[in-house]
Amino acid sequence: MARCKVGDIYCIPLSNNRCAICQYVYDDRTGPMIRVLKQIFRKDQEINLNDLNPEELLFPPIITGLGAAINKMGWKRIGFLPIESFEYPCFVTAYYDFLSGKARRWFLWKENHEVELGNELPRKYIDCEYMMVWSPQDVVKRIETGWYFPKYKEMMEKNYFTIQKKEDD
């Protein structure tokens, strides 16, 4: 596999003979950060890089495994566009108790530093991305359906997530 470079543009295969476009925008210490563009194309459609609008996104930038996406999911490099405007997004993360589902302390993550926010997530950060590495499969699922990890969504909205009890066989 060729080395991925910040600025690379990838075609992401979707269902129904469609594809999405993403750009590798930042080499984060957690992994490659991508932005997924709003534009969806047919797989057989010629994509002119000059027609792409890297400012119109489906959702805020996220971190994913580009190597796995290329090798296992068929993401294909289709070109390169220099990064002209990119501001590192705000992420939130929490220490939480796996047994109770309760968030204990929230943090705002901005590039190379984090700031403690307290025991509850302030409402102004509710629309931030939760700091995690998305699997390429989950990136595709989010593009196609808008899906987001229910546990993190619930925790961000309510400061806890519902514990799923295992049923006896």
N, C-alpha and C positions, 0 to 999 in steps of 0.2 A: 504494500500500500504506500502511495506517495505521502509525504509529510503534509499535514494540513497546515494552512497558513491563515492568519487573521486576514479577513477580506474575501476568502474563498466563498463561492456561492454553490449551494447544493440543491439538487432536485430530490424531493422526498416522495416516493411512490405512495399513493393513497388508493382506496378502493374506487370502484366505478370508473376505471381508466383515467384517473386524475392524478395530479401531483401538486405538491406545495413547494415553496422555495424558502430556503433559509440562508442566512449568512453567518459565518463564523466571525464574531465581532470582538472577542476578548479572550486572552489566555489567562483565565482565572486560576488561582492555585488549587481550586477544587476541581477544575476541569474546563473544557472548552465551553464558552458561553456563545449561544446562538440567538439570533432574532428571526422569528418566523414571519414572513410577509403575508399580508392579507390576500394577495393575489393567488388564485388557484387556477391551474391550467389543465388542459387535457394532456395526457402523456405523449400523444403524437404531435402536439402543437410545438412549433418552433418558438423558443423563448429568446427574445432580444434583451440582453442585459441592460441596455439603455432605457428600456421601457419599465424596468423594475423601480418601485418606490420603496426604498429601505426605511422610510419614516412611517409608513402605514403598516402597523403590526397587528397580528391576530391576538397577541397577548404580550406582556413584557418579556424581555430577554430571560432565558433560562440556561441552565447548565446541563449538558448531556454528554454521553460518550460518543464522540464522532467516529472513533475507530470502529466501535461495535456497529454504529449506524451504517457505516460504509460496508463493512465486511459481512454483517449478518442481515441487514435490512435493505440493502441495495440503494442507499443514498448515493447519488452520483454527483461528482464535482462537474459543474457546467461552466465555470468561469471564475473570474476574480473582479471585484470592485473595491477600490480603496475605501477605507472607513473615513468618511468625511465628518460625520457627526455621530458621536456616541457618548452618552453619559452613563456611567456605571449606575445601574438601578439600585434601589434600596431593597434589601431582603430582610425578612424577619426569621427568627428561630427561637426555640424555647427549650428549656430543660423541662421535661414533663415526666410524670410518674406513669410507667406502663401499667401498673396495677389499678390505679384509680382513673387514669386518663386526664388528670388535672395538670394544667400547665403551672409550673412553679415560678419560673423567671423568664421574661421575654428579653430578647436582644434585637437591636437593629444592626444589620450587617451592611456596611458600605465599603466596598473594595477591601482594603487591608486592615480595617479596624471595625470593632463592634462597640456598641454603646448599650449598656443595660437600660431597659425600659421599665422594669418593675414586675410586679406579680400579675398584672393584667395588660393585655395588648391595648395601647391607646387607639381609639377609633380611627385616628388619622392614618394609621398604618395597616388597616384592615385589608386594603387592596394591594398591598405589597405581595410579592411572591414569597413563598416559604423557601428558605435556603435548603436546597436538596439537589441531588443529581438525578435528573429524569432519565429513565431508560428510553432508548429510541422507540420502543413499542408504545410507551405511554405518551411520548411526544406525538406520534401518529394518532393515537386515540384522542388526545386533546385537540388536535387540529380538526379531526373529523366530527367530534361531538361536543367539544367544549368541556369535556370531563376534567375534573381536578380531584386529587386525592381527598376523599371524604373526611378522613381523620384530621388532616391539617386544616381543611376548610372549616370544619366544625370547631376545632380548637381555636382558630383565629377569631371566629364569631362569638363563641361562648366561653372561652378559656378552659375548655375541657373537650375530650372526645369520648364518645360512648364506647365502652369496652364490649367487644363481641364475645359472648360466652360460648364455649364449645359445648355442643350437645353430646350426651352420651350415645355411643353407638348401639 
